[in-house]
Every structure is written in C-alpha cells, then in structure tokens.
Amino acid sequence: METNDLIKLLAQDAPVRSRIGRTLALAAVAGILISGSMFFAGIGFRDDIGAAMQTGRFLFKFVFTIALVATAFAVVMRIGRPGVPLKGWVWALLLAPLLLAAAASAEMMMMPEASWAPRMMGHNARFCLTFIPLLSIGPLACFIFALRQGAPERPGIAGAVAGLAAGGIAATFYASNCTDDSPLFVAFWYPIAIALVTLAGYIAGSKLLRW
C-alpha cells in the first residue's frame, strides 16, 4: 500500500483522530504537571514575586510564553492527525514572536541606547539556557509519546513543533523565577533556549515518530 493511501485511510478513521486528540490533551496536562513539579522542587518563584506582578514587563513575559504554548499546541493537535490541513495555524506561530518583537522595539524607543546591551545581556542568561531546556524534558517526552499514537506525516516537523510547545511550557514556569524582566532580555535569551528544545524535538521526532 502506498504511503499516501495509508494516510487517506487513517484520515477517514474518526475514532483514531478522536483518540489522538484526547491523548495529546492528556499529554499536555501531564507535561505541565511534570514541568511544574520540577520547577517548584528545584527553583520556585522569585523572592519578589508579589511586587513583580504589579509591573507590566513581568506580566508581558507570560503573554509571550502563553501565546507560544497556545499556538504551538494548536499545531501539535493537528499535525499528529493524518490528513488534517494546517492551513493558517502555521502562520499563527508567528503571533508570539511578533508580540515579543513589538515589546522589544517599544523598550528600545523608550530607553537610552546605552542601556540596550546591559538589558539584553541581563544577569540570568546561564540559568535561562539551563532551566528552560531542563523543565521542557517532561512535556516534550509526553508530546512525543502521544504523537506516536497518531500518524504525523512529517515526523521531524511534528517533533519540532512539540518541542516548541514544550519549550513554551518550560519558559512560562521559568519566567516566574527569572528576575530579568526586560523584553530585550526575553527576546534574546528565551528564543535561544526554546530553539534548543525545538531542535531536540526535531531529532526525537525524526527517530521516534516514523511509521
């Protein structure tokens, strides 16, 4: 049987498509619980979390990370189902980067140029590049396991999008510990850390999601 014929048969199997949807939803919940457990067991909230929550820059970090999680997970839900068109959902992945670019641009317009580099470098780059990938291990593993119950047509891409969603979950938790609230810091270091997770997802998907 040709691969395309198999894809069409799977696409017509409503119970299979429903099952993978439930499995991915459970994977998201499990991944969040695992990442959250690691976060609270390892680092927890920043000491001044109460005061930080009163500032727009701190809250914006969650606007970015939650937008990333929501859009990436929406794509994961579709990419694991054979024959389901992605259409505009791939373009939706641009929402979080555009929000981040807008926030970074606004800060650059409001702050003197001499402060740009210090704000971008911050004080927690090493922790950012360490904790976001670590906190993403659980969610990524859950998503890869769930996608194995489906039939993604492009295993590597499916794994990469799963990594993107997992990185967003991890970044959401880490953002509540990170004391660097500048959009310039977030725009520089968070994407690097999330890109590492996305690459790991691509490699895992290429090897584990073939069918």
Beta strands, then each sheet from edge to edge (+ up, - down):
end
